[in-house]
C-alpha cells in the first residue's frame, strides 16, 4: 500500500526537512513526538476497525483473542 493522502505525504516530507533545514534539536524532537502520537492514534483506529470488521465474528472467543493479539503485536 502506498501513501495516497496528499496532505499526509506533504506533512511527512515537511517533518523530515526539519533536519535538512538544520532546525533546532528541540523543535525536531517536538515534531518527532507529534509524529509518534499521530502514528499511535492511527494504530488505535486501525486495530479498532480490524476488530470490528476483519475478525471473523463466528470464530471462537479464543480465535478472536488470538487474531487481536497478532494485530496488537504487529502494531508494537
N, C-alpha and C positions, 0 to 999 in steps of 0.2 A: 504494500500500500504506500502511495506517495502522499506527501503533504500537499493538499489541494486548496486549502483555505489561504487565499492571498494575504489576508491580514495577519494570520498566524505566521506565515512564512516571512513576511516583512518584519514582524516583531522579533522573530528569532535571529534574523540576519542583523537587525539593529543591535541586538544584545551582544552578538559576537563581535561586532565592530567596536564595541567599547574598548576592547583590548587593543585592536589595531589603532584606535584613536589615542592610545596612551592615557586613558582616563584614570582618575584616582582609584586606588585599590578599594577603598571603602565603597565607592559607587559601584564598582564591578561586583563586590561581594553582595551588596544590596540587590542588584539585578539578578544575580545567581540565586539568591534566596527567593526572589519573586518567581523565577523560573521553576524552582523546586516546588514551591507552593502550588503553582498552576498545574504542574505535572501531577502532583498528588491529587488535586481536586479532579483532574481529568481521569485519573486512575480509579478514584472512588466512583465517579459517574459510570465509567465503563464496567467496573465489576458489578455495580448495581444493575445495569442494563443486561449484563451477561446472566446474572442470577434470575432476572425476570423473564428474559426472552430466549436464552440459549441453553439453559439447563433443562433437561428433559423432565417435565413435570410428573410424568408417570413413573419415574425412577424411584427406587427405594430411598429412604432417608439417608442411608449410608452412601449410595451412589451420588446423591445430590451433594452431600457433605464433601465427598471426595472431589467432585468436579469443582466446587467452590474453593477447596483447599489448593488445588492445582492452579486455579486462576489467581488466587491471592499470592501464592508462591512465585508465580511469574511476574507479579507486579512489584515484588520486593526489590 
